[in-house]
Amino acid sequence: MTVATLRLTMTEHELVDWMKYANRYMLPTRRLQVQLAHIGMLIAGYMGGVKNPKLADYLFDPPPTDKERKQVLQDAIRFFGFKPVAKRVRKRGTK
């Protein structure tokens, strides 16, 4: 995408959001971070005895905020048409 096209389509608010995202996930070094985390995960799994290592355990990602968690939930509800039903809890001794 060219700069001219971005000027016509991207708002200032969207640009600020992208800057926050890049800052939060340490862009542009993200690719190197993922590659090194993958190497660390493999070493821990094969030589360190770690059972079922996960790549997320070796990344420097900050934990998601409550706002981000709620947004993911709302997106899933809209996309899948999800309508959660509260689970009924039975008291002991009742059928």
DRENLUM-685943 format. One record per residue: residue number from 0; x, y, z of N, C-alpha, C in turn. Coordinates in Angstrom, 3 decimals. Atoms other than C-alpha are relative to their C-alpha. Layout:
residues N
<rec><pos>NUM</pos><n_east>X</n_east><n_north>Y</n_north><n_up>Z</n_up><ca_east>X</ca_east><ca_north>Y</ca_north><ca_up>Z</ca_up><c_east>X</c_east><c_north>Y</c_north><c_up>Z</c_up></rec>
...
This chain:
residues 95
<rec><pos>0</pos><n_east>0.851</n_east><n_north>-1.165</n_north><n_up>0.000</n_up><ca_east>0.000</ca_east><ca_north>0.000</ca_north><ca_up>0.000</ca_up><c_east>0.902</c_east><c_north>1.235</c_north><c_up>0.000</c_up></rec>
<rec><pos>1</pos><n_east>-0.827</n_east><n_north>-1.204</n_north><n_up>0.114</n_up><ca_east>1.369</ca_east><ca_north>3.399</ca_north><ca_up>-0.891</ca_up><c_east>-0.353</c_east><c_north>1.006</c_north><c_up>1.090</c_up></rec>
<rec><pos>2</pos><n_east>0.225</n_east><n_north>-1.053</n_north><n_up>-0.997</n_up><ca_east>1.689</ca_east><ca_north>6.407</ca_north><ca_up>1.395</ca_up><c_east>-1.207</c_east><c_north>0.845</c_north><c_up>-0.391</c_up></rec>
<rec><pos>3</pos><n_east>1.135</n_east><n_north>-0.804</n_north><n_up>0.463</n_up><ca_east>-0.799</ca_east><ca_north>8.325</ca_north><ca_up>-0.745</ca_up><c_east>-1.327</c_east><c_north>-0.689</c_north><c_up>0.314</c_up></rec>
<rec><pos>4</pos><n_east>1.220</n_east><n_north>0.743</n_north><n_up>-0.302</n_up><ca_east>-3.394</ca_east><ca_north>5.592</ca_north><ca_up>-0.316</ca_up><c_east>-0.282</c_east><c_north>0.007</c_north><c_up>1.496</c_up></rec>
<rec><pos>5</pos><n_east>0.179</n_east><n_north>-0.039</n_north><n_up>-1.452</n_up><ca_east>-2.802</ca_east><ca_north>5.474</ca_north><ca_up>3.431</ca_up><c_east>-0.505</c_east><c_north>1.347</c_north><c_up>0.473</c_up></rec>
<rec><pos>6</pos><n_east>0.457</n_east><n_north>-1.341</n_north><n_up>-0.385</n_up><ca_east>-3.268</ca_east><ca_north>9.229</ca_north><ca_up>3.686</ca_up><c_east>-1.491</c_east><c_north>0.160</c_north><c_up>-0.237</c_up></rec>
<rec><pos>7</pos><n_east>1.420</n_east><n_north>-0.117</n_north><n_up>0.324</n_up><ca_east>-6.671</ca_east><ca_north>8.863</ca_north><ca_up>2.064</ca_up><c_east>-0.871</c_east><c_north>-0.925</c_north><c_up>0.840</c_up></rec>
<rec><pos>8</pos><n_east>0.838</n_east><n_north>0.998</n_north><n_up>-0.663</n_up><ca_east>-7.821</ca_east><ca_north>5.820</ca_north><ca_up>4.036</ca_up><c_east>0.192</c_east><c_north>-0.101</c_north><c_up>1.508</c_up></rec>
<rec><pos>9</pos><n_east>-0.261</n_east><n_north>0.180</n_north><n_up>-1.433</n_up><ca_east>-6.190</ca_east><ca_north>5.839</ca_north><ca_up>7.474</ca_up><c_east>-0.245</c_east><c_north>1.302</c_north><c_up>0.756</c_up></rec>
<rec><pos>10</pos><n_east>0.263</n_east><n_north>-1.176</n_north><n_up>-0.824</n_up><ca_east>-7.479</ca_east><ca_north>8.184</ca_north><ca_up>10.135</ca_up><c_east>1.137</c_east><c_north>0.177</c_north><c_up>1.010</c_up></rec>
<rec><pos>11</pos><n_east>-1.023</n_east><n_north>-0.263</n_north><n_up>-1.006</n_up><ca_east>-5.269</ca_east><ca_north>9.792</ca_north><ca_up>12.754</ca_up><c_east>-0.186</c_east><c_north>-0.920</c_north><c_up>1.207</c_up></rec>
<rec><pos>12</pos><n_east>0.285</n_east><n_north>0.892</n_north><n_up>-1.131</n_up><ca_east>-7.002</ca_east><ca_north>7.730</ca_north><ca_up>15.444</ca_up><c_east>0.522</c_east><c_north>-1.416</c_north><c_up>-0.291</c_up></rec>
<rec><pos>13</pos><n_east>-0.483</n_east><n_north>1.329</n_north><n_up>0.370</n_up><ca_east>-6.189</ca_east><ca_north>4.504</ca_north><ca_up>13.575</ca_up><c_east>1.533</c_east><c_north>-0.048</c_north><c_up>0.020</c_up></rec>
<rec><pos>14</pos><n_east>-1.463</n_east><n_north>-0.072</n_north><n_up>-0.034</n_up><ca_east>-2.551</ca_east><ca_north>5.582</ca_north><ca_up>13.186</ca_up><c_east>0.503</c_east><c_north>-0.071</c_north><c_up>1.442</c_up></rec>
<rec><pos>15</pos><n_east>-0.388</n_east><n_north>0.036</n_north><n_up>-1.414</n_up><ca_east>-2.318</ca_east><ca_north>6.187</ca_north><ca_up>16.940</ca_up><c_east>-0.182</c_east><c_north>-1.408</c_north><c_up>0.563</c_up></rec>
<rec><pos>16</pos><n_east>0.219</n_east><n_north>1.382</n_north><n_up>-0.453</n_up><ca_east>-3.810</ca_east><ca_north>2.736</ca_north><ca_up>17.573</ca_up><c_east>1.117</c_east><c_north>-0.922</c_north><c_up>-0.493</c_up></rec>
<rec><pos>17</pos><n_east>-1.101</n_east><n_north>0.813</n_north><n_up>0.540</n_up><ca_east>-1.176</ca_east><ca_north>1.162</ca_north><ca_up>15.288</ca_up><c_east>1.308</c_east><c_north>0.295</c_north><c_up>0.733</c_up></rec>
<rec><pos>18</pos><n_east>-1.217</n_east><n_north>-0.349</n_north><n_up>-0.733</n_up><ca_east>1.576</ca_east><ca_north>3.063</ca_north><ca_up>17.109</ca_up><c_east>-0.002</c_east><c_north>-0.646</c_north><c_up>1.383</c_up></rec>
<rec><pos>19</pos><n_east>0.109</n_east><n_north>0.654</n_north><n_up>-1.303</n_up><ca_east>0.311</ca_east><ca_north>1.754</ca_north><ca_up>20.467</ca_up><c_east>0.252</c_east><c_north>-1.497</c_north><c_up>-0.131</c_up></rec>
<rec><pos>20</pos><n_east>-0.192</n_east><n_north>1.431</n_north><n_up>0.232</n_up><ca_east>0.193</ca_east><ca_north>-1.785</ca_north><ca_up>19.061</ca_up><c_east>1.472</c_east><c_north>-0.311</c_north><c_up>-0.236</c_up></rec>
<rec><pos>21</pos><n_east>-1.419</n_east><n_north>0.216</n_north><n_up>0.307</n_up><ca_east>3.735</ca_east><ca_north>-1.513</ca_north><ca_up>17.679</ca_up><c_east>0.850</c_east><c_north>0.159</c_north><c_up>1.257</c_up></rec>
<rec><pos>22</pos><n_east>-0.736</n_east><n_north>-0.212</n_north><n_up>-1.246</n_up><ca_east>4.990</ca_east><ca_north>-0.191</ca_north><ca_up>21.013</ca_up><c_east>-0.222</c_east><c_north>-1.150</c_north><c_up>0.975</c_up></rec>
<rec><pos>23</pos><n_east>0.336</n_east><n_north>1.081</n_north><n_up>-0.946</n_up><ca_east>3.210</ca_east><ca_north>-2.864</ca_north><ca_up>23.045</ca_up><c_east>0.676</c_east><c_north>-1.312</c_north><c_up>-0.370</c_up></rec>
<rec><pos>24</pos><n_east>-0.565</n_east><n_north>1.269</n_north><n_up>0.438</n_up><ca_east>4.505</ca_east><ca_north>-5.771</ca_north><ca_up>20.945</ca_up><c_east>1.411</c_east><c_north>0.128</c_north><c_up>-0.570</c_up></rec>
<rec><pos>25</pos><n_east>-1.409</n_east><n_north>-0.224</n_north><n_up>0.315</n_up><ca_east>7.993</ca_east><ca_north>-4.346</ca_north><ca_up>20.416</ca_up><c_east>0.330</c_east><c_north>-0.164</c_north><c_up>-1.489</c_up></rec>
<rec><pos>26</pos><n_east>-0.296</n_east><n_north>0.033</n_north><n_up>1.429</n_up><ca_east>7.782</ca_east><ca_north>-4.008</ca_north><ca_up>16.640</ca_up><c_east>1.094</c_east><c_north>1.007</c_north><c_up>-0.298</c_up></rec>
<rec><pos>27</pos><n_east>-0.094</n_east><n_north>1.035</n_north><n_up>1.023</n_up><ca_east>9.855</ca_east><ca_north>-4.218</ca_north><ca_up>14.416</ca_up><c_east>0.846</c_east><c_north>-1.208</c_north><c_up>0.416</c_up></rec>
<rec><pos>28</pos><n_east>-0.847</n_east><n_north>1.117</n_north><n_up>-0.419</n_up><ca_east>11.922</ca_east><ca_north>-6.674</ca_north><ca_up>16.498</ca_up><c_east>-0.810</c_east><c_north>-1.250</c_north><c_up>0.337</c_up></rec>
<rec><pos>29</pos><n_east>0.889</n_east><n_north>1.115</n_north><n_up>-0.355</n_up><ca_east>8.956</ca_east><ca_north>-9.009</ca_north><ca_up>16.916</ca_up><c_east>0.442</c_east><c_north>-1.316</c_north><c_up>-0.652</c_up></rec>
<rec><pos>30</pos><n_east>-0.389</n_east><n_north>1.227</n_north><n_up>0.696</n_up><ca_east>10.152</ca_east><ca_north>-11.513</ca_north><ca_up>14.307</ca_up><c_east>1.202</c_east><c_north>-0.652</c_north><c_up>0.682</c_up></rec>
<rec><pos>31</pos><n_east>-1.179</n_east><n_north>0.521</n_north><n_up>-0.678</n_up><ca_east>13.536</ca_east><ca_north>-11.901</ca_north><ca_up>16.010</ca_up><c_east>-0.386</c_east><c_north>-0.570</c_north><c_up>1.362</c_up></rec>
<rec><pos>32</pos><n_east>0.444</n_east><n_north>0.472</n_north><n_up>-1.311</n_up><ca_east>11.833</ca_east><ca_north>-12.259</ca_north><ca_up>19.382</ca_up><c_east>-0.689</c_east><c_north>-1.358</c_north><c_up>-0.119</c_up></rec>
<rec><pos>33</pos><n_east>0.707</n_east><n_north>1.270</n_north><n_up>0.182</n_up><ca_east>9.581</ca_east><ca_north>-15.053</ca_north><ca_up>18.086</ca_up><c_east>0.982</c_east><c_north>-1.111</c_north><c_up>-0.363</c_up></rec>
<rec><pos>34</pos><n_east>-0.988</n_east><n_north>1.008</n_north><n_up>0.388</n_up><ca_east>12.516</ca_east><ca_north>-16.869</ca_north><ca_up>16.482</ca_up><c_east>0.833</c_east><c_north>-0.453</c_north><c_up>1.204</c_up></rec>
<rec><pos>35</pos><n_east>-0.789</n_east><n_north>0.355</n_north><n_up>-1.179</n_up><ca_east>14.584</ca_east><ca_north>-16.745</ca_north><ca_up>19.678</ca_up><c_east>-0.843</c_east><c_north>-0.752</c_north><c_up>1.034</c_up></rec>
<rec><pos>36</pos><n_east>0.891</n_east><n_north>0.710</n_north><n_up>-0.918</n_up><ca_east>11.601</ca_east><ca_north>-17.826</ca_north><ca_up>21.764</ca_up><c_east>-0.207</c_east><c_north>-1.435</c_north><c_up>-0.478</c_up></rec>
<rec><pos>37</pos><n_east>0.170</n_east><n_north>1.339</n_north><n_up>0.548</n_up><ca_east>11.126</ca_east><ca_north>-20.784</ca_north><ca_up>19.432</ca_up><c_east>1.229</c_east><c_north>-0.859</c_north><c_up>0.281</c_up></rec>
<rec><pos>38</pos><n_east>-1.237</n_east><n_north>0.729</n_north><n_up>-0.304</n_up><ca_east>14.763</ca_east><ca_north>-21.815</ca_north><ca_up>19.851</ca_up><c_east>0.043</c_east><c_north>-0.363</c_north><c_up>1.484</c_up></rec>
<rec><pos>39</pos><n_east>0.014</n_east><n_north>0.265</n_north><n_up>-1.434</n_up><ca_east>14.479</ca_east><ca_north>-21.486</ca_north><ca_up>23.630</ca_up><c_east>-1.001</c_east><c_north>-1.077</c_north><c_up>0.370</c_up></rec>
<rec><pos>40</pos><n_east>1.023</n_east><n_north>1.007</n_north><n_up>-0.261</n_up><ca_east>11.284</ca_east><ca_north>-23.546</ca_north><ca_up>23.621</ca_up><c_east>0.485</c_east><c_north>-1.391</c_north><c_up>-0.407</c_up></rec>
<rec><pos>41</pos><n_east>-0.506</n_east><n_north>1.297</n_north><n_up>0.465</n_up><ca_east>12.922</ca_east><ca_north>-26.315</ca_north><ca_up>21.582</ca_up><c_east>1.096</c_east><c_north>-0.536</c_north><c_up>0.920</c_up></rec>
<rec><pos>42</pos><n_east>-1.075</n_east><n_north>0.432</n_north><n_up>-0.902</n_up><ca_east>15.997</ca_east><ca_north>-26.419</ca_north><ca_up>23.817</ca_up><c_east>-0.588</c_east><c_north>-0.474</c_north><c_up>1.328</c_up></rec>
<rec><pos>43</pos><n_east>0.611</n_east><n_north>0.387</n_north><n_up>-1.277</n_up><ca_east>13.859</ca_east><ca_north>-26.529</ca_north><ca_up>26.957</ca_up><c_east>-0.753</c_east><c_north>-1.317</c_north><c_up>-0.133</c_up></rec>
<rec><pos>44</pos><n_east>0.761</n_east><n_north>1.222</n_north><n_up>0.206</n_up><ca_east>11.722</ca_east><ca_north>-29.296</ca_north><ca_up>25.476</ca_up><c_east>0.874</c_east><c_north>-1.223</c_north><c_up>-0.210</c_up></rec>
<rec><pos>45</pos><n_east>-0.828</n_east><n_north>1.149</n_north><n_up>0.342</n_up><ca_east>14.465</ca_east><ca_north>-31.530</ca_north><ca_up>24.105</ca_up><c_east>1.133</c_east><c_north>-0.261</c_north><c_up>0.992</c_up></rec>
<rec><pos>46</pos><n_east>-1.157</n_east><n_north>0.186</n_north><n_up>-0.864</n_up><ca_east>17.323</ca_east><ca_north>-30.934</ca_north><ca_up>26.520</ca_up><c_east>-0.276</c_east><c_north>0.329</c_north><c_up>1.465</c_up></rec>
<rec><pos>47</pos><n_east>0.272</n_east><n_north>-0.427</n_north><n_up>-1.367</n_up><ca_east>15.748</ca_east><ca_north>-29.386</ca_north><ca_up>29.593</ca_up><c_east>-1.074</c_east><c_north>-0.797</c_north><c_up>0.703</c_up></rec>
<rec><pos>48</pos><n_east>1.010</n_east><n_north>0.838</n_north><n_up>-0.615</n_up><ca_east>13.017</ca_east><ca_north>-31.903</ca_north><ca_up>30.182</ca_up><c_east>-1.340</c_east><c_north>0.665</c_north><c_up>0.230</c_up></rec>
<rec><pos>49</pos><n_east>1.287</n_east><n_north>-0.681</n_north><n_up>-0.167</n_up><ca_east>10.156</ca_east><ca_north>-29.403</ca_north><ca_up>29.964</ca_up><c_east>-1.063</c_east><c_north>-0.765</c_north><c_up>-0.785</c_up></rec>
<rec><pos>50</pos><n_east>1.088</n_east><n_north>0.725</n_north><n_up>0.654</n_up><ca_east>6.899</ca_east><ca_north>-31.229</ca_north><ca_up>29.169</ca_up><c_east>-0.966</c_east><c_north>0.981</c_north><c_up>-0.637</c_up></rec>
<rec><pos>51</pos><n_east>0.961</n_east><n_north>-0.815</n_north><n_up>0.754</n_up><ca_east>4.655</ca_east><ca_north>-29.652</ca_north><ca_up>26.525</ca_up><c_east>0.303</c_east><c_north>1.496</c_north><c_up>0.072</c_up></rec>
<rec><pos>52</pos><n_east>-0.284</n_east><n_north>-1.438</n_north><n_up>-0.049</n_up><ca_east>6.422</ca_east><ca_north>-26.282</ca_north><ca_up>26.219</ca_up><c_east>-0.884</c_east><c_north>0.764</c_north><c_up>-0.982</c_up></rec>
<rec><pos>53</pos><n_east>0.824</n_east><n_north>-0.860</n_north><n_up>0.855</n_up><ca_east>4.387</ca_east><ca_north>-23.433</ca_north><ca_up>24.738</ca_up><c_east>0.818</c_east><c_north>1.229</c_north><c_up>-0.372</c_up></rec>
<rec><pos>54</pos><n_east>-0.751</n_east><n_north>-1.154</n_north><n_up>0.479</n_up><ca_east>5.834</ca_east><ca_north>-20.624</ca_north><ca_up>22.649</ca_up><c_east>-0.308</c_east><c_north>1.242</c_north><c_up>0.828</c_up></rec>
<rec><pos>55</pos><n_east>0.400</n_east><n_north>-1.180</n_north><n_up>-0.787</n_up><ca_east>3.884</ca_east><ca_north>-18.053</ca_north><ca_up>24.683</ca_up><c_east>0.785</c_east><c_north>0.112</c_north><c_up>1.308</c_up></rec>
<rec><pos>56</pos><n_east>-0.771</n_east><n_north>-0.023</n_north><n_up>-1.241</n_up><ca_east>5.920</ca_east><ca_north>-19.060</ca_north><ca_up>27.747</ca_up><c_east>1.375</c_east><c_north>0.631</c_north><c_up>-0.186</c_up></rec>
<rec><pos>57</pos><n_east>-1.342</n_east><n_north>-0.498</n_north><n_up>0.278</n_up><ca_east>9.101</ca_east><ca_north>-17.802</ca_north><ca_up>26.054</ca_up><c_east>-0.011</c_east><c_north>1.370</c_north><c_up>-0.674</c_up></rec>
<rec><pos>58</pos><n_east>0.116</n_east><n_north>-1.330</n_north><n_up>0.594</n_up><ca_east>7.804</ca_east><ca_north>-14.512</ca_north><ca_up>24.642</ca_up><c_east>-0.103</c_east><c_north>1.051</c_north><c_up>1.101</c_up></rec>
<rec><pos>59</pos><n_east>0.067</n_east><n_north>-1.107</n_north><n_up>-0.949</n_up><ca_east>7.928</ca_east><ca_north>-11.115</ca_north><ca_up>26.331</ca_up><c_east>-1.316</c_east><c_north>0.765</c_north><c_up>-0.105</c_up></rec>
<rec><pos>60</pos><n_east>1.278</n_east><n_north>-0.679</n_north><n_up>0.169</n_up><ca_east>4.301</ca_east><ca_north>-10.339</ca_north><ca_up>25.583</ca_up><c_east>-0.584</c_east><c_north>0.378</c_north><c_up>1.345</c_up></rec>
<rec><pos>61</pos><n_east>0.680</n_east><n_north>-0.379</n_north><n_up>-1.243</n_up><ca_east>2.520</ca_east><ca_north>-8.363</ca_north><ca_up>28.268</ca_up><c_east>-1.330</c_east><c_north>-0.742</c_north><c_up>0.090</c_up></rec>
<rec><pos>62</pos><n_east>1.301</n_east><n_north>0.675</n_north><n_up>-0.112</n_up><ca_east>-0.590</ca_east><ca_north>-10.047</ca_north><ca_up>29.664</ca_up><c_east>-1.096</c_east><c_north>0.908</c_north><c_up>-0.544</c_up></rec>
<rec><pos>63</pos><n_east>1.073</n_east><n_north>-0.837</n_north><n_up>0.544</n_up><ca_east>-3.812</ca_east><ca_north>-8.897</ca_north><ca_up>28.004</ca_up><c_east>-0.712</c_east><c_north>0.771</c_north><c_up>1.109</c_up></rec>
<rec><pos>64</pos><n_east>0.743</n_east><n_north>-0.813</n_north><n_up>-0.952</n_up><ca_east>-5.696</ca_east><ca_north>-6.126</ca_north><ca_up>29.730</ca_up><c_east>-1.443</c_east><c_north>-0.488</c_north><c_up>0.064</c_up></rec>
<rec><pos>65</pos><n_east>1.409</n_east><n_north>0.382</n_north><n_up>-0.122</n_up><ca_east>-9.277</ca_east><ca_north>-6.563</ca_north><ca_up>30.924</ca_up><c_east>-0.788</c_east><c_north>0.484</c_north><c_up>-1.212</c_up></rec>
<rec><pos>66</pos><n_east>0.685</n_east><n_north>-0.553</n_north><n_up>1.170</n_up><ca_east>-10.410</ca_east><ca_north>-4.347</ca_north><ca_up>28.057</ca_up><c_east>0.224</c_east><c_north>-0.887</c_north><c_up>-1.222</c_up></rec>
<rec><pos>67</pos><n_east>-0.300</n_east><n_north>0.884</n_north><n_up>1.130</n_up><ca_east>-8.648</ca_east><ca_north>-6.601</ca_north><ca_up>25.511</ca_up><c_east>-0.733</c_east><c_north>-1.328</c_north><c_up>0.132</c_up></rec>
<rec><pos>68</pos><n_east>0.729</n_east><n_north>1.257</n_north><n_up>-0.214</n_up><ca_east>-10.169</ca_east><ca_north>-9.736</ca_north><ca_up>27.062</ca_up><c_east>-1.479</c_east><c_north>0.163</c_north><c_up>-0.330</c_up></rec>
<rec><pos>69</pos><n_east>1.410</n_east><n_north>-0.247</n_north><n_up>0.271</n_up><ca_east>-13.652</ca_east><ca_north>-8.232</ca_north><ca_up>26.914</ca_up><c_east>-0.243</c_east><c_north>0.179</c_north><c_up>-1.491</c_up></rec>
<rec><pos>70</pos><n_east>0.146</n_east><n_north>-0.221</n_north><n_up>1.433</n_up><ca_east>-13.107</ca_east><ca_north>-7.160</ca_north><ca_up>23.300</ca_up><c_east>0.054</c_east><c_north>-1.321</c_north><c_up>-0.757</c_up></rec>
<rec><pos>71</pos><n_east>-0.092</n_east><n_north>1.311</n_north><n_up>0.648</n_up><ca_east>-12.054</ca_east><ca_north>-10.683</ca_north><ca_up>22.278</ca_up><c_east>-1.296</c_east><c_north>-0.771</c_north><c_up>0.203</c_up></rec>
<rec><pos>72</pos><n_east>1.258</n_east><n_north>0.681</n_north><n_up>-0.291</n_up><ca_east>-15.137</ca_east><ca_north>-12.080</ca_north><ca_up>23.984</ca_up><c_east>-1.135</c_east><c_north>0.571</c_north><c_up>-0.839</c_up></rec>
<rec><pos>73</pos><n_east>1.060</n_east><n_north>-0.632</n_north><n_up>0.790</n_up><ca_east>-17.426</ca_east><ca_north>-9.554</ca_north><ca_up>22.281</ca_up><c_east>0.135</c_east><c_north>-0.349</c_north><c_up>-1.481</c_up></rec>
<rec><pos>74</pos><n_east>-0.227</n_east><n_north>0.378</n_north><n_up>1.400</n_up><ca_east>-15.843</ca_east><ca_north>-10.308</ca_north><ca_up>18.881</ca_up><c_east>-0.444</c_east><c_north>-1.427</c_north><c_up>-0.259</c_up></rec>
<rec><pos>75</pos><n_east>0.406</n_east><n_north>1.403</n_north><n_up>0.150</n_up><ca_east>-16.372</ca_east><ca_north>-14.054</ca_north><ca_up>19.401</ca_up><c_east>-1.514</c_east><c_north>-0.141</c_north><c_up>0.052</c_up></rec>
<rec><pos>76</pos><n_east>1.461</n_east><n_north>0.058</n_north><n_up>-0.110</n_up><ca_east>-19.977</ca_east><ca_north>-13.525</ca_north><ca_up>20.459</ca_up><c_east>-0.646</c_east><c_north>0.460</c_north><c_up>-1.294</c_up></rec>
<rec><pos>77</pos><n_east>0.550</n_east><n_north>-0.511</n_north><n_up>1.257</n_up><ca_east>-20.683</ca_east><ca_north>-11.436</ca_north><ca_up>17.338</ca_up><c_east>0.271</c_east><c_north>-0.966</c_north><c_up>-1.153</c_up></rec>
<rec><pos>78</pos><n_east>-0.385</n_east><n_north>0.831</n_north><n_up>1.141</n_up><ca_east>-18.806</ca_east><ca_north>-13.728</ca_north><ca_up>14.940</ca_up><c_east>-0.722</c_east><c_north>-1.344</c_north><c_up>0.009</c_up></rec>
<rec><pos>79</pos><n_east>0.569</n_east><n_north>1.336</n_north><n_up>-0.075</n_up><ca_east>-20.126</ca_east><ca_north>-17.065</ca_north><ca_up>16.176</ca_up><c_east>-1.483</c_east><c_north>-0.006</c_north><c_up>0.365</c_up></rec>
<rec><pos>80</pos><n_east>1.381</n_east><n_north>-0.048</n_north><n_up>-0.454</n_up><ca_east>-23.541</ca_east><ca_north>-15.872</ca_north><ca_up>17.336</ca_up><c_east>-0.156</c_east><c_north>-0.734</c_north><c_up>1.329</c_up></rec>
<rec><pos>81</pos><n_east>-0.073</n_east><n_north>0.720</n_north><n_up>-1.268</n_up><ca_east>-22.613</ca_east><ca_north>-17.233</ca_north><ca_up>20.762</ca_up><c_east>-0.952</c_east><c_north>0.615</c_north><c_up>1.010</c_up></rec>
<rec><pos>82</pos><n_east>0.937</n_east><n_north>-0.460</n_north><n_up>-1.029</n_up><ca_east>-25.313</ca_east><ca_north>-17.010</ca_north><ca_up>23.413</ca_up><c_east>0.232</c_east><c_north>-0.848</c_north><c_up>1.240</c_up></rec>
<rec><pos>83</pos><n_east>-0.318</n_east><n_north>0.818</n_north><n_up>-1.174</n_up><ca_east>-23.867</ca_east><ca_north>-18.253</ca_north><ca_up>26.706</ca_up><c_east>-1.187</c_east><c_north>-0.098</c_north><c_up>0.961</c_up></rec>
<rec><pos>84</pos><n_east>1.044</n_east><n_north>0.237</n_north><n_up>-0.985</n_up><ca_east>-26.209</ca_east><ca_north>-19.747</ca_north><ca_up>29.277</ca_up><c_east>0.696</c_east><c_north>-0.268</c_north><c_up>1.327</c_up></rec>
<rec><pos>85</pos><n_east>-0.602</n_east><n_north>0.189</n_north><n_up>-1.318</n_up><ca_east>-25.372</ca_east><ca_north>-19.558</ca_north><ca_up>32.962</ca_up><c_east>-0.224</c_east><c_north>-1.430</c_north><c_up>0.464</c_up></rec>
<rec><pos>86</pos><n_east>0.081</n_east><n_north>1.365</n_north><n_up>-0.495</n_up><ca_east>-24.639</ca_east><ca_north>-22.949</ca_north><ca_up>34.473</ca_up><c_east>-0.719</c_east><c_north>0.002</c_north><c_up>1.347</c_up></rec>
<rec><pos>87</pos><n_east>0.732</n_east><n_north>0.105</n_north><n_up>-1.255</n_up><ca_east>-27.032</ca_east><ca_north>-23.949</ca_north><ca_up>37.213</ca_up><c_east>0.812</c_east><c_north>-0.858</c_north><c_up>0.963</c_up></rec>
<rec><pos>88</pos><n_east>-0.751</n_east><n_north>0.718</n_north><n_up>-1.026</n_up><ca_east>-25.305</ca_east><ca_north>-25.028</ca_north><ca_up>40.380</ca_up><c_east>-0.999</c_east><c_north>-0.661</c_north><c_up>0.947</c_up></rec>
<rec><pos>89</pos><n_east>0.896</n_east><n_north>0.736</n_north><n_up>-0.904</n_up><ca_east>-27.068</ca_east><ca_north>-27.725</ca_north><ca_up>42.351</ca_up><c_east>0.577</c_east><c_north>-0.007</c_north><c_up>1.410</c_up></rec>
<rec><pos>90</pos><n_east>-0.429</n_east><n_north>0.122</n_north><n_up>-1.386</n_up><ca_east>-26.937</ca_east><ca_north>-27.792</ca_north><ca_up>46.101</ca_up><c_east>0.156</c_east><c_north>-1.474</c_north><c_up>0.311</c_up></rec>
<rec><pos>91</pos><n_east>-0.211</n_east><n_north>1.396</n_north><n_up>-0.375</n_up><ca_east>-25.685</ca_east><ca_north>-30.940</ca_north><ca_up>47.699</ca_up><c_east>-1.257</c_east><c_north>-0.599</c_north><c_up>0.579</c_up></rec>
<rec><pos>92</pos><n_east>1.153</n_east><n_north>0.703</n_north><n_up>-0.529</n_up><ca_east>-28.356</ca_east><ca_north>-33.493</ca_north><ca_up>48.418</ca_up><c_east>-1.273</c_east><c_north>0.203</c_north><c_up>-0.795</c_up></rec>
<rec><pos>93</pos><n_east>1.191</n_east><n_north>-0.193</n_north><n_up>0.834</n_up><ca_east>-30.799</ca_east><ca_north>-32.265</ca_north><ca_up>45.724</ca_up><c_east>0.208</c_east><c_north>-0.718</c_north><c_up>-1.319</c_up></rec>
<rec><pos>94</pos><n_east>-0.071</n_east><n_north>0.711</n_north><n_up>1.290</n_up><ca_east>-31.626</ca_east><ca_north>-34.049</ca_north><ca_up>42.485</ca_up><c_east>-0.357</c_east><c_north>0.899</c_north><c_up>-1.123</c_up></rec>
